[in-house]
Amino acid sequence: MLHSHRTFSHLLHDMGEQSFDDDQVRRAAWVARWVGRGADAPLHPGDLVTLADRLQPEVLPAGSVMFSAGRASNGVWIVRQGQVELSVESGEQRVVVGVLGPGDVDGDIALVLEMPLAYTARTLSATQCLFLPQRDFGTVLTTHPEVARRWLSSVAQRVSVGQLRLIDLLGRPLPGQVAQLLLDEAVDGSVRVDQRTLAAMAGARSVSFHKVIEEFERHSLITVGPDNIVIADADALRQLTARLPSR
């Protein structure tokens, strides 16, 4: 990450939240981008039928805590509808590091790697999920070899993607970083993540991030709405993601 430690220090200072540990927030922001979506999702549609007796439908009202940072994962969550905010908290203050949407999976990496959860997940709206408890997750891995193979492959792919993203950003100017982030987070050409969250995910100062967004909009690369950013010229954004030549 190009601006790593110093950037997050400035970000938290701007937000008046100096009680957070910079490394904790930076780590959580990157883990939040490892969730399974699309080709990296661990389950195929047919698997949902196979595992129907173990997957528990859950409907969570807005503001519900799905899981908490620092604790062991108690199972795997699959978002079917709604949005879930991921944040690092300190008392009543928090820094948002990502947002889960339909198709996203979380909790499984912490289970497989036996690591504590990196952030707290809280629903932003009424959210429909499928929940696979920890014990059932272990049973699925041992009794359904094909599902286990795909799931562990998914975990490996997502961790690898997180590492490659970090390496790829090294040496890339901020406009290129922001362009790549917008392309990564777009669903059907629209990014429904607020700019404060995007700045944290990019590891950029909020003021610098907003300047890049304003420049993109001025050049008609994006359109900024009240609750989303619409990609107007994806090809131009892709051109910005090219790394600078080595010196």
Beta strands, then each sheet from edge to edge (+ up, - down):
strand 1: 56-60
strand 2: 65-67
strand 3: 75-81
strand 4: 84-90
strand 5: 93-100
strand 6: 105-106
strand 7: 120-123
strand 8: 127-133
strand 9: 190-191
strand 10: 222-224
strand 11: 229-231
sheet 1: 1+ 8- 3+ 6-
sheet 2: 2+ 7- 4+ 5-
sheet 3: 9+ 11- 10+
end
